[in-house]
């Protein structure tokens, strides 16, 4: 959770920097995307971080063509872009749960029926 707080703080700072510019150009888009990816890589795998950050920049450019978004607007865009993605920790927990279930199933399947149903 601490990582995600850092993630939002970095993105808010990036949003403020972009907000000082008169509008979006290739450099501000690239800078915003790079800052986002650097922060997103803390909590997400690289594929998801790339997808989230591409979504984030596209949403900001589309909704705020003059790069005049407030930090709350940037946070809302990020929250929207993160939906549907699991953090690396969530993915690991899910994988661990699946592995544990498979292990339990294999143990159950290896037991003779008489042990399962006396």
Secondary structure, DSSP 8 states (H G I E B T S, - for coil): -HHHHHHHHHHHHHHHHHHTSSS--HHHHHHHHHHHHHHHHHHS-HHHHHHHHHHHHHHHHHH-TTS---HHHHHHHHHHHHTT---HHHHHHHHHHHHHHHHHHHHHHHS-HHHH--
